[in-house]
Amino acid sequence: MLAGGVIAKEMVQGTAEYGYSCLRAFSYMIDALNVGTTYSIIVNKVDCRFMYYFLSLGPYIRGFAYMRKVIVVNETHLYGKYEGVLLSMVAQDTENYIYPIFFCIIDKENDASWTFFFEKNNSIVVDGPNLYFISDRYNSIANGIAKAYNHAHQGYCMRHLGENLRVNHHCGEHLYLFYNAAKAYYPKEFSNHFVKFKNYCPEAAFFLEHELGFEKWSRTYFPSNRFDVITTNIV
């Protein structure tokens, strides 16, 4: 039996099933009140179960033209009855205020869902060599970007990468040297910190230099200006 609190909550807020059934009506009204809004609902063709929901408001789309072209991507898991994952994409304006671009709810993380996410994004955020995505190292993110974008660059979140080094390479004591290298502006400054890190953690340094490449995580060698976006914190 359902607990009384659950029953009361459903009486006030409605059930999860009702919420999903209202998606089309909700999206229609959002579109009507925000000119230029784009949304998409994808269901499984076999059993008609929910798979993906994409939403970007018209004002978000128009305003993105004036934002820095460094985009941060991340995900958070949902803990409702049907779970799922919320994908978010944000940028920053010239005064570092956070600017949402769009949101997407998916049933689970895999190549197909991330590809859907970036292909929808492609219609809003135009590909080009001056476009940069910052994310964690999840393979499906890289695969999705590669399928939807030919010229944009991807960089990794310093904090996610640092946690990986701490757990998998056991170099937590000297991790500050990695952070110093990642944040360095000039090659000489970068080299000083990285050489020290390499002396203490040679395996981790080899991974950073040869398996990832400096251009993926260091501000010094990134193909263009990351501004101050070195983590995914803003998303």
C-alpha positions in Angstrom: 0.0 0.0 0.0 1.1 3.6 -0.6 2.1 5.6 2.4 -0.3 8.4 3.3 2.4 11.0 2.5 2.7 9.6 -1.0 -1.0 9.6 -1.6 -1.3 13.2 -0.3 1.5 14.3 -2.6 -0.1 12.7 -5.6 -3.4 14.4 -4.8 -1.7 17.8 -4.8 0.9 17.4 -7.5 -0.5 14.6 -9.6 1.1 11.3 -10.4 4.2 10.7 -12.5 2.2 9.1 -15.2 -0.1 12.2 -15.4 3.0 14.4 -15.6 4.3 12.6 -18.6 0.9 12.6 -20.3 0.8 16.4 -20.0 4.2 16.9 -21.8 2.7 17.8 -25.1 0.2 20.3 -23.7 2.9 21.8 -21.4 5.3 22.2 -24.4 2.5 23.8 -26.5 1.8 26.4 -23.9 5.5 27.1 -23.3 5.9 27.6 -27.1 2.9 29.9 -27.2 4.3 32.1 -24.5 7.9 32.1 -25.7 8.2 32.8 -29.4 10.8 30.7 -31.1 10.8 27.9 -28.6 11.9 24.5 -29.8 11.0 21.2 -28.2 10.9 17.5 -29.1 9.4 14.4 -27.5 10.6 11.0 -28.5 8.9 7.8 -27.5 9.8 4.1 -28.2 8.1 3.0 -31.3 7.5 -0.5 -29.9 5.7 0.2 -26.6 5.3 4.0 -26.9 7.3 4.6 -23.6 9.0 7.9 -23.0 12.6 8.1 -24.2 13.8 11.8 -24.7 12.4 15.2 -24.1 14.3 18.3 -25.4 13.4 21.9 -24.6 15.0 25.3 -25.4 13.1 28.5 -24.9 13.0 31.1 -27.7 14.7 33.8 -25.6 17.5 31.4 -24.7 18.1 30.7 -28.4 18.1 34.4 -29.5 20.3 35.4 -26.6 23.0 32.8 -27.2 24.3 34.8 -30.1 25.7 37.3 -27.6 27.3 34.7 -25.2 30.9 33.4 -25.1 31.2 30.3 -27.3 32.4 28.1 -24.5 29.6 25.7 -23.6 29.5 23.6 -20.5 27.7 20.2 -20.6 26.8 18.0 -17.7 24.1 15.5 -16.4 22.3 14.7 -13.2 20.4 11.6 -12.3 16.7 11.9 -11.5 15.3 10.0 -8.6 11.6 10.0 -9.3 9.5 6.9 -10.0 10.8 6.5 -13.5 14.3 7.8 -12.8 16.1 9.0 -16.0 18.8 11.7 -16.5 18.6 15.4 -16.9 21.1 16.8 -19.4 21.9 20.6 -19.3 23.9 23.0 -21.4 24.9 26.5 -20.3 27.2 29.3 -21.3 28.3 32.6 -19.8 28.0 36.2 -20.9 30.9 38.6 -20.9 30.3 39.4 -17.2 30.4 35.7 -16.2 26.6 35.4 -15.6 25.4 31.8 -16.2 23.2 31.5 -19.3 21.0 28.4 -19.9 20.8 27.2 -23.5 18.6 24.1 -23.2 17.6 21.0 -21.2 17.0 17.4 -22.2 15.6 14.5 -20.2 16.6 11.0 -21.3 15.8 7.5 -20.1 19.5 6.5 -19.8 23.0 7.6 -20.8 24.4 6.0 -23.9 25.7 6.9 -27.3 22.1 7.2 -28.8 20.8 9.6 -26.1 23.9 11.9 -26.1 23.9 11.9 -29.9 20.2 13.0 -29.9 21.2 15.7 -27.4 24.0 17.1 -29.5 22.1 16.8 -32.8 19.2 18.8 -31.3 21.8 21.3 -30.0 23.3 21.6 -33.5 20.2 23.3 -34.8 20.7 26.0 -32.2 24.4 26.2 -31.6 26.2 26.4 -35.0 29.3 24.4 -35.6 32.6 26.2 -36.0 36.3 26.2 -35.0 35.5 28.9 -32.4 33.0 26.7 -30.5 34.1 24.8 -27.5 32.5 22.2 -25.3 33.6 21.6 -21.7 32.5 18.3 -20.1 33.7 15.3 -18.1 35.4 12.3 -19.9 32.3 10.2 -20.4 32.8 8.5 -23.8 29.3 8.9 -25.0 29.6 12.7 -24.7 32.7 12.7 -26.9 31.0 10.4 -29.4 27.9 12.6 -29.5 30.0 15.7 -30.2 32.0 13.9 -32.9 28.8 12.8 -34.7 27.0 16.2 -34.5 30.0 18.6 -34.9 32.9 18.6 -37.3 34.8 21.6 -36.2 34.1 22.3 -32.6 36.6 21.4 -29.9 36.1 19.5 -26.6 37.9 20.1 -23.4 37.7 18.3 -20.0 36.6 19.6 -16.6 39.6 20.1 -14.4 37.8 18.8 -11.3 36.5 15.6 -12.9 39.9 14.9 -14.2 41.6 15.6 -10.9 39.2 13.2 -9.2 40.1 10.5 -11.7 43.8 11.1 -11.0 43.2 10.9 -7.3 41.2 7.6 -7.4 42.9 5.7 -10.3 46.5 7.0 -10.1 46.7 7.6 -6.3 48.4 11.0 -6.6 46.1 13.0 -4.2 49.0 14.4 -2.2 50.5 16.1 -5.3 47.2 16.9 -7.1 47.7 20.6 -6.4 50.5 20.6 -9.0 48.1 19.3 -11.6 45.6 22.0 -10.8 48.4 24.6 -11.0 49.4 23.3 -14.4 45.8 23.2 -15.7 45.2 26.8 -14.6 48.5 28.2 -15.9 48.3 30.9 -18.6 51.8 30.7 -20.1 53.8 27.7 -21.4 56.8 28.3 -19.0 54.5 28.5 -16.0 52.7 25.3 -17.2 56.0 23.5 -17.7 57.3 24.4 -14.2 54.2 22.9 -12.5 53.9 19.9 -14.8 57.5 18.8 -14.5 57.2 18.8 -10.7 54.0 16.8 -11.0 55.7 14.4 -13.4 58.5 13.8 -10.9 56.0 12.7 -8.2 53.4 11.0 -10.4 55.1 9.7 -13.6 52.2 7.4 -14.6 49.6 10.0 -14.2 51.7 12.5 -16.1 52.1 10.1 -19.0 48.3 9.6 -19.1 47.8 13.4 -19.2 50.4 14.1 -21.8 50.2 11.1 -24.2 46.7 9.6 -23.7 44.7 12.8 -23.3 46.9 15.5 -24.7 47.6 18.9 -23.1 45.1 20.6 -25.3 42.2 18.7 -23.7 42.7 20.0 -20.2 45.3 22.8 -19.9 44.4 26.4 -20.3 47.8 27.1 -21.9 47.4 24.6 -24.8 43.7 24.7 -25.3 43.1 25.6 -29.0 41.6 29.0 -28.1 40.4 31.0 -25.1 38.5 29.0 -22.4 38.1 32.2 -20.4 37.7 31.1 -16.8 35.7 28.0 -17.7 37.9 25.2 -16.4 35.3 23.1 -14.6 31.7 22.1 -15.2 30.6 23.9 -12.0 28.4 26.5 -13.7 26.1 23.8 -15.1 
